[in-house]
Amino acid sequence: MASAAMKLENARALGRTHVLLTGTLMTPEGAVQVRVRNISADGAQIWAERPIRADCDAVLKRGALFAAAKVIWADEHHAGLSFYRNLTRDEFDLRARA
């Protein structure tokens, strides 16, 4: 868990972009419609109507973007994603396009 916390802290240091976008999170329990609250090259914070399990793998889909991630924390409606690889500049720019 310490390495996930360090990665989250590093992602915050790189800067986040506050957004309000929709997307789909594919989890082991199925697809969940989400709102992306903020995003960086390293991860994202999302909101969902139903709880998302923490400590599982997932894929965030928005338009042509598919980003494999680990759900590093979750509560009733929010979750933090840590991407397995940094988004490229082109992928990151997709945050504004569906």
DSSP file (Angstrom, degrees, kcal/mol; ACC not computed):
  #  RESIDUE AA STRUCTURE BP1 BP2  ACC     N-H-->O    O-->H-N    N-H-->O    O-->H-N    TCO  KAPPA ALPHA  PHI   PSI    X-CA   Y-CA   Z-CA
    1    1 A M     >        0   0    0      0, 0.0     4,-2.4     0, 0.0     5,-0.2   0.000 360.0 360.0 360.0 -31.1    0.0    0.0    0.0
    2    2 A A  H  >  +     0   0    0      1,-0.2     4,-2.4     2,-0.2     5,-0.2   0.899 360.0  50.8 -61.3 -39.6    2.9    2.4    0.7
    3    3 A S  H  > S+     0   0    0      2,-0.2     4,-2.4     1,-0.2    -1,-0.2   0.888 109.4  50.6 -67.3 -36.3    4.0    2.3   -3.0
    4    4 A A  H  > S+     0   0    0      2,-0.2     4,-2.4     1,-0.2    -1,-0.2   0.905 111.1  49.1 -64.5 -40.8    0.4    3.1   -4.1
    5    5 A A  H  X S+     0   0    0     -4,-2.4     4,-2.3     2,-0.2    -2,-0.2   0.898 111.4  49.1 -65.4 -39.6    0.3    6.0   -1.7
    6    6 A M  H  X S+     0   0    0     -4,-2.4     4,-2.5     2,-0.2    -2,-0.2   0.906 110.9  49.9 -65.8 -40.7    3.7    7.3   -2.9
    7    7 A K  H  X S+     0   0    0     -4,-2.4     4,-2.5     2,-0.2    -2,-0.2   0.911 110.8  50.1 -64.1 -41.4    2.5    7.0   -6.6
    8    8 A L  H  X S+     0   0    0     -4,-2.4     4,-2.1     2,-0.2    -2,-0.2   0.917 110.9  49.1 -61.7 -43.1   -0.7    9.0   -5.7
    9    9 A E  H  X S+     0   0    0     -4,-2.3     4,-1.7     1,-0.2    -2,-0.2   0.904 111.9  48.8 -63.9 -41.3    1.4   11.6   -4.0
   10   10 A N  H  X S+     0   0    0     -4,-2.5     4,-1.4     2,-0.2    -2,-0.2   0.893 108.8  53.4 -64.1 -40.0    3.7   11.9   -7.0
   11   11 A A  H  X S+     0   0    0     -4,-2.5     4,-0.7     1,-0.2     3,-0.2   0.896 107.9  50.8 -62.3 -39.7    0.7   12.1   -9.4
   12   12 A R  H >< S+     0   0    0     -4,-2.1     3,-0.8     1,-0.2    -1,-0.2   0.872 106.0  55.5 -65.4 -35.4   -0.6   15.0   -7.3
   13   13 A A  H 3< S+     0   0    0     -4,-1.7    -1,-0.2     1,-0.2    -2,-0.2   0.818 102.4  57.0 -66.6 -29.4    2.8   16.7   -7.6
   14   14 A L  H 3< S-     0   0    0     -4,-1.4    -1,-0.2    -3,-0.2    -2,-0.2   0.674 119.1-106.2 -75.8 -16.6    2.5   16.5  -11.4
   15   15 A G    <<  -     0   0    0     -3,-0.8    26,-0.3    -4,-0.7     2,-0.3   0.178  26.0-126.8 101.9 140.3   -0.7   18.4  -11.4
   16   16 A R        -     0   0    0     -4,-0.2     2,-0.5    24,-0.1    24,-0.2  -0.840   9.5-138.3-116.5 154.9   -4.3   17.5  -11.9
   17   17 A T  E     -A   39   0A   0     22,-2.7    22,-2.0    -2,-0.3     2,-0.4  -0.973  19.8-135.8-112.6 121.4   -6.9   19.0  -14.2
   18   18 A H  E     +A   38   0A   0     -2,-0.5     2,-0.3    20,-0.2    20,-0.3  -0.642  40.1 156.7 -77.2 127.3  -10.3   19.4  -12.7
   19   19 A V  E     -     0   0A   0     18,-2.5     2,-0.2    -2,-0.4    77,-0.1  -0.857  42.0-143.2-139.7 170.8  -13.0   18.2  -15.1
   20   20 A L  E     +     0   0A   0     -2,-0.3     2,-0.3     2,-0.0    17,-0.2  -0.699  45.9 145.8-140.3  86.6  -16.6   17.0  -15.1
   21   21 A L  E     -A   36   0A   0     15,-1.6    15,-3.1    -2,-0.2     2,-0.3  -0.819  41.5-126.8-121.5 156.9  -16.7   14.3  -17.8
   22   22 A T  E     +A   35   0A   0     -2,-0.3     2,-0.3    13,-0.3    13,-0.2  -0.732  37.9 144.6-101.8 157.0  -18.6   11.1  -18.2
   23   23 A G  E     -A   34   0A   0     11,-2.1    11,-2.6    -2,-0.3     2,-0.4  -0.934  43.1 -98.6-167.0-174.2  -17.0    7.7  -18.9
   24   24 A T  E     -AB  33  61A   0     37,-2.7    37,-3.2    -2,-0.3     2,-0.6  -0.990  20.5-156.3-125.8 132.4  -17.3    4.0  -18.2
   25   25 A L  E     -AB  32  60A   0      7,-3.1     7,-2.2    -2,-0.4     2,-0.7  -0.944  10.0-152.7-108.0 118.7  -15.3    2.1  -15.7
   26   26 A M  E     +AB  31  59A   0     33,-3.0    33,-1.8    -2,-0.6     5,-0.2  -0.827  26.5 168.9 -93.0 117.6  -15.0   -1.6  -16.5
   27   27 A T  E >   -A   30   0A   0      3,-1.8     3,-1.6    -2,-0.7    31,-0.1  -0.667  53.0 -95.5-120.6 172.1  -14.5   -3.5  -13.2
   28   28 A P  T 3  S+     0   0    0      0, 0.0     3,-0.1     0, 0.0    30,-0.1   0.776 127.1  52.8 -60.0 -24.2  -14.6   -7.2  -12.2
   29   29 A E  T 3  S-     0   0    0      1,-0.3     2,-0.2    24,-0.1    -3,-0.0   0.494 124.6 -91.4 -88.8  -4.2  -18.2   -6.6  -11.2
   30   30 A G  E <   -A   27   0A   0     -3,-1.6    -3,-1.8     2,-0.1    -1,-0.3  -0.672  62.1 -31.7 122.9-178.4  -19.2   -5.1  -14.6
   31   31 A A  E     -A   26   0A   0     -5,-0.2     2,-0.4    -2,-0.2    -5,-0.2  -0.542  51.9-168.3 -79.7 139.2  -19.3   -1.8  -16.3
   32   32 A V  E     -A   25   0A   0     -7,-2.2    -7,-3.1    -2,-0.2     2,-0.4  -0.997  21.5-128.8-129.3 129.1  -20.2    1.3  -14.2
   33   33 A Q  E     +A   24   0A   0     -2,-0.4    16,-0.6    -9,-0.2     2,-0.3  -0.643  40.5 179.9 -74.4 131.0  -21.0    4.8  -15.6
   34   34 A V  E     -AC  23  48A   0    -11,-2.6   -11,-2.1    -2,-0.4     2,-0.5  -0.864  31.2-132.9-131.8 162.7  -18.8    7.3  -13.9
   35   35 A R  E     -AC  22  47A   0     12,-2.4    12,-2.2    -2,-0.3     2,-0.7  -0.984  23.9-136.7-112.5 127.8  -18.0   11.0  -13.8
   36   36 A V  E     -AC  21  46A   0    -15,-3.1   -15,-1.6    -2,-0.5    10,-0.2  -0.769  21.9-178.4 -85.5 118.3  -14.4   11.9  -13.9
   37   37 A R  E     -     0   0A   0      8,-2.7   -18,-2.5    -2,-0.7     2,-0.3   0.867  67.4  -6.8 -87.6 -41.5  -13.8   14.7  -11.4
   38   38 A N  E     -AC  18  45A   0      7,-1.3     7,-2.3   -20,-0.3    -1,-0.4  -0.985  65.4-168.1-152.3 156.9  -10.1   15.2  -12.0
   39   39 A I  E     +AC  17  44A   0    -22,-2.0   -22,-2.7    -2,-0.3     2,-0.3  -0.993   8.2 174.9-147.5 147.9   -7.5   13.6  -14.1
   40   40 A S        -     0   0    0      3,-2.9     3,-0.2    -2,-0.3   -24,-0.1  -0.826  53.3 -91.4-137.6 179.0   -3.7   13.6  -14.5
   41   41 A A  S    S+     0   0    0    -26,-0.3    46,-2.3    -2,-0.3    44,-0.1   0.761 126.6  44.8 -64.4 -23.0   -1.3   11.6  -16.6
   42   42 A D  S    S-     0   0    0     44,-0.2    41,-2.8     1,-0.2     2,-0.3   0.660 123.9 -36.4 -96.8 -19.8   -1.0    9.2  -13.6
   43   43 A G  E     - D   0  82A   0     39,-0.3    -3,-2.9    -3,-0.2     2,-0.3  -0.976  49.5-120.9 179.6-172.1   -4.6    8.7  -12.5
   44   44 A A  E     -CD  39  81A   0     37,-1.4    37,-3.4    -2,-0.3     2,-0.5  -0.987  13.0-131.1-153.5 156.9   -8.1   10.1  -11.9
   45   45 A Q  E     -CD  38  80A   0     -7,-2.3    -8,-2.7    -2,-0.3    -7,-1.3  -0.969  35.1-173.4-110.3 132.3  -10.7   10.6   -9.3
   46   46 A I  E     -CD  36  79A   0     33,-2.7    33,-1.9    -2,-0.5     2,-0.4  -0.818  19.5-145.5-125.6 163.3  -14.2    9.4  -10.2
   47   47 A W  E     +CD  35  78A   0    -12,-2.2   -12,-2.4    -2,-0.3     2,-0.3  -0.979  20.3 176.9-125.1 139.9  -17.7    9.5   -8.9
   48   48 A A  E     -C   34   0A   0     29,-2.8   -14,-0.1    -2,-0.4     4,-0.1  -0.980  37.3-126.5-141.0 152.8  -20.2    6.7   -9.4
   49   49 A E  S    S+     0   0    0    -16,-0.6    -1,-0.1    -2,-0.3   -15,-0.1   0.804  98.6  41.3 -68.6 -28.9  -23.8    6.1   -8.3
   50   50 A R  S    S-     0   0    0     27,-0.1   -18,-0.0     1,-0.1    -2,-0.0  -0.861 101.5 -88.2-119.5 156.2  -22.9    2.7   -6.8
   51   51 A P        -     0   0    0      0, 0.0     2,-0.4     0, 0.0    25,-0.1  -0.238  33.9-148.5 -61.5 146.9  -19.8    1.7   -4.8
   52   52 A I        -     0   0    0     23,-0.6     2,-0.2    26,-0.3    26,-0.1  -0.957  24.7-111.5-114.9 135.6  -16.7    0.5   -6.6
   53   53 A R        -     0   0    0     -2,-0.4     3,-0.4     1,-0.1    18,-0.1  -0.448  30.1-131.5 -69.5 133.2  -14.5   -2.1   -4.9
   54   54 A A  S    S+     0   0    0      1,-0.2    18,-0.2    -2,-0.2     3,-0.1  -0.410  82.8  32.5 -77.6 160.9  -11.1   -0.8   -3.9
   55   55 A D  S    S+     0   0    0     16,-2.6     2,-0.3     1,-0.2    -1,-0.2   0.880  92.6 114.3  61.0  43.7   -7.9   -2.7   -4.7
   56   56 A C  E     - E   0  71A   0     15,-0.5    15,-3.1    -3,-0.4     2,-0.2  -0.926  68.2-105.3-134.1 163.5   -9.1   -4.2   -8.0
   57   57 A D  E     + E   0  70A   0     -2,-0.3     2,-0.3    13,-0.2    13,-0.2  -0.602  43.9 166.1 -85.0 150.7   -8.0   -3.7  -11.6
   58   58 A A  E     - E   0  69A   0     11,-2.6    11,-3.1    -2,-0.2     2,-0.4  -0.961  31.1-130.5-155.0 167.3  -10.3   -1.7  -13.9
   59   59 A V  E     -BE  26  68A   0    -33,-1.8   -33,-3.0    -2,-0.3     2,-0.5  -0.992  15.9-149.0-128.3 124.1  -10.3    0.0  -17.3
   60   60 A L  E     -BE  25  67A   0      7,-2.6     7,-2.6    -2,-0.4     2,-0.5  -0.819  17.3-168.5 -91.5 125.0  -11.5    3.6  -17.7
   61   61 A K  E     +BE  24  66A   0    -37,-3.2   -37,-2.7    -2,-0.5     2,-0.3  -0.964  18.8 158.8-118.7 129.7  -13.1    4.2  -21.1
   62   62 A R  E >   - E   0  65A   0      3,-2.0     3,-2.4    -2,-0.5     2,-0.1  -0.870  70.0 -51.4-146.4 111.8  -13.9    7.7  -22.5
   63   63 A G  T 3  S-     0   0    0     -2,-0.3    35,-0.1     1,-0.3    -1,-0.1  -0.408 125.7 -14.0  58.3-126.9  -14.3    8.0  -26.2
   64   64 A A  T 3  S+     0   0    0     -2,-0.1     2,-0.5    -3,-0.1    -1,-0.3   0.486 115.2 104.5 -84.0  -3.8  -11.2    6.4  -27.8
   65   65 A L  E <   +E   62   0A   0     -3,-2.4    -3,-2.0    29,-0.1     2,-0.4  -0.680  41.6 175.7 -85.0 126.8   -9.3    6.4  -24.5
   66   66 A F  E     -E   61   0A   0     -2,-0.5     2,-0.5    -5,-0.2    -5,-0.2  -0.980   7.8-178.3-124.9 116.0   -8.9    3.1  -22.7
   67   67 A A  E     -E   60   0A   0     -7,-2.6    -7,-2.6    -2,-0.4     2,-0.2  -0.950  19.5-142.7-123.3 113.7   -6.7    3.4  -19.6
   68   68 A A  E     +E   59   0A   0     -2,-0.5    16,-2.4    -9,-0.2    17,-0.5  -0.524  36.0 165.4 -70.9 137.2   -5.9    0.3  -17.5
   69   69 A A  E     -EF  58  83A   0    -11,-3.1   -11,-2.6    14,-0.3     2,-0.4  -0.934  38.6-124.0-148.2 166.2   -5.9    1.2  -13.8
   70   70 A K  E     -EF  57  82A   0     12,-2.2    12,-2.4    -2,-0.3     2,-0.9  -0.972  27.5-129.3-112.5 133.7   -5.9    0.0  -10.2
   71   71 A V  E     +EF  56  81A   0    -15,-3.1   -16,-2.6    -2,-0.4   -15,-0.5  -0.748  31.0 178.4 -80.0 109.2   -8.6    1.3   -7.9
   72   72 A I  E     +     0   0A   0      8,-2.3     2,-0.3    -2,-0.9    -1,-0.2   0.699  62.1   4.6 -93.6 -19.8   -6.4    2.4   -5.0
   73   73 A W  E     + F   0  80A   0      7,-1.0     7,-2.3    -3,-0.1     2,-0.3  -0.979  64.0 176.2-156.0 156.2   -9.2    3.7   -2.7
   74   74 A A  E     + F   0  79A   0     -2,-0.3     5,-0.2     5,-0.2     2,-0.2  -0.978   7.0 179.5-159.3 147.8  -12.9    3.9   -2.7
   75   75 A D        -     0   0    0      3,-2.5   -23,-0.6    -2,-0.3    -2,-0.0  -0.541  61.2 -59.2-128.5-158.2  -15.8    5.1   -0.6
   76   76 A E  S    S+     0   0    0     -2,-0.2     3,-0.0     1,-0.2     0, 0.0   0.870 129.3   0.3 -58.6 -41.1  -19.6    5.0   -1.2
   77   77 A H  S    S+     0   0    0    -26,-0.1   -29,-2.8   -30,-0.1     2,-0.3   0.504 120.7  66.3-126.7  -8.7  -19.5    7.2   -4.4
   78   78 A H  E     +D   47   0A   0    -31,-0.2    -3,-2.5   -26,-0.1     2,-0.3  -0.815  49.5 178.6-119.5 156.0  -15.9    8.1   -5.1
   79   79 A A  E     -DF  46  74A   0    -33,-1.9   -33,-2.7    -2,-0.3     2,-0.5  -0.990  21.3-135.9-152.3 151.5  -12.8    6.2   -6.1
   80   80 A G  E     -DF  45  73A   0     -7,-2.3    -8,-2.3    -2,-0.3    -7,-1.0  -0.939  19.9-158.8-110.3 129.2   -9.2    7.0   -6.9
   81   81 A L  E     -DF  44  71A   0    -37,-3.4   -37,-1.4    -2,-0.5     2,-0.5  -0.868   7.7-161.0-108.4 139.5   -7.6    5.3   -9.9
   82   82 A S  E     -DF  43  70A   0    -12,-2.4   -12,-2.2    -2,-0.4   -39,-0.3  -0.975  23.6-134.4-116.1 114.4   -3.9    4.9  -10.5
   83   83 A F  E     - F   0  69A   0    -41,-2.8   -14,-0.3    -2,-0.5     3,-0.1  -0.385   7.1-134.5 -69.3 144.4   -3.1    4.2  -14.2
   84   84 A Y  S    S+     0   0    0    -16,-2.4     2,-0.3     1,-0.1    -1,-0.1   0.730  93.3  19.8 -71.8 -21.9   -0.7    1.4  -14.9
   85   85 A R  S    S-     0   0    0    -17,-0.5    -1,-0.1   -44,-0.1     2,-0.1  -0.989  95.2 -97.9-142.1 150.7    1.1    3.7  -17.4
   86   86 A N        -     0   0    0     -2,-0.3   -44,-0.2     1,-0.1     2,-0.2  -0.392  43.2-110.6 -65.1 142.0    1.1    7.4  -17.8
   87   87 A L        -     0   0    0    -46,-2.3    -1,-0.1   -47,-0.1     2,-0.1  -0.486  32.2-120.6 -68.1 143.0   -1.2    8.8  -20.4
   88   88 A T     >  -     0   0    0     -2,-0.2     4,-3.0     1,-0.1     5,-0.2  -0.334  29.8-102.0 -74.3 168.0    0.5   10.3  -23.4
   89   89 A R  H  > S+     0   0    0      1,-0.2     4,-2.2     2,-0.2     5,-0.1   0.915 124.8  50.2 -58.6 -43.7   -0.1   13.9  -24.3
   90   90 A D  H  > S+     0   0    0      2,-0.2     4,-0.7     1,-0.2    -1,-0.2   0.915 113.1  45.3 -62.6 -43.2   -2.6   12.9  -27.0
   91   91 A E  H >4 S+     0   0    0      1,-0.2     3,-1.1     2,-0.2     4,-0.2   0.922 111.9  51.9 -65.5 -43.1   -4.5   10.6  -24.7
   92   92 A F  H >< S+     0   0    0     -4,-3.0     3,-1.7     1,-0.3    -1,-0.2   0.874 104.3  57.4 -62.0 -37.2   -4.5   13.2  -21.9
   93   93 A D  H >< S+     0   0    0     -4,-2.2     3,-1.4     1,-0.3    -1,-0.3   0.712  90.7  73.3 -66.6 -19.3   -5.9   15.7  -24.4
   94   94 A L  G X< S+     0   0    0     -3,-1.1     3,-1.5    -4,-0.7    -1,-0.3   0.623  72.0  87.2 -67.9 -11.4   -8.8   13.3  -25.0
   95   95 A R  G <  S+     0   0    0     -3,-1.7    -1,-0.3     1,-0.3    -2,-0.2   0.785  91.5  45.8 -59.3 -23.6  -10.1   14.3  -21.6
   96   96 A A  G <  S+     0   0    0     -3,-1.4     2,-0.4    -4,-0.2    -1,-0.3   0.505 110.4  62.0 -96.6  -5.4  -11.9   17.2  -23.4
   97   97 A R    <         0   0    0     -3,-1.5   -35,-0.0    -4,-0.2     0, 0.0  -0.919 360.0 360.0-122.3 147.6  -13.3   15.1  -26.2
   98   98 A A              0   0    0     -2,-0.4   -35,-0.1   -35,-0.1    -1,-0.1   0.405 360.0 360.0-100.0 360.0  -15.7   12.2  -26.1
